[in-house]
Amino acid sequence: MKLKKINEKDKNYTLYEYIKISCLRQNNSIGDLCRSTGLAYKTIRNLKEKKPRMSTYIKIANYFNIISADLYELDIKKEEV
């Protein structure tokens, strides 16, 4: 299966926002993501504050069938203006 790139408008989201919205688009919950990937819910929640390990990026990318490097480029926090 060919991996997809994150579309341009989704690059405006933080990593956590992207995960939350992508789950909703698939009619899944973050809990579903956690069960499928083996990640703890706390790991996903912590993405609001800090970058995860590379293995976490890879698990999330595989779940959404996207390129992990695209996830890595998403900000963790919004820039303060």
C-alpha positions, 0 to 999 in steps of 0.5 A: 500500500502506498503511503500518503502525504499530509495535505497542505491545509493539515500542516497548519495543525499541531501534531495532537490536533492532526491526530484528533482530526484524522481519527474523527475523519475515520470515525475512530477515537484516540482510544482506537488509535491507542488500541491499534498501535499499542501506544498509551493514551497518556503518550498521545495526550503528552503530544500537546507538550513534547515531541514523541520518540521516533518509534511513536511517530512511526506507529502513528504514521502507519496507523494513518498510512502516511509518511512519518517525516510529514508527521515529524514536521508538524509543530507540537505547540502553536506559535505565540503571536 
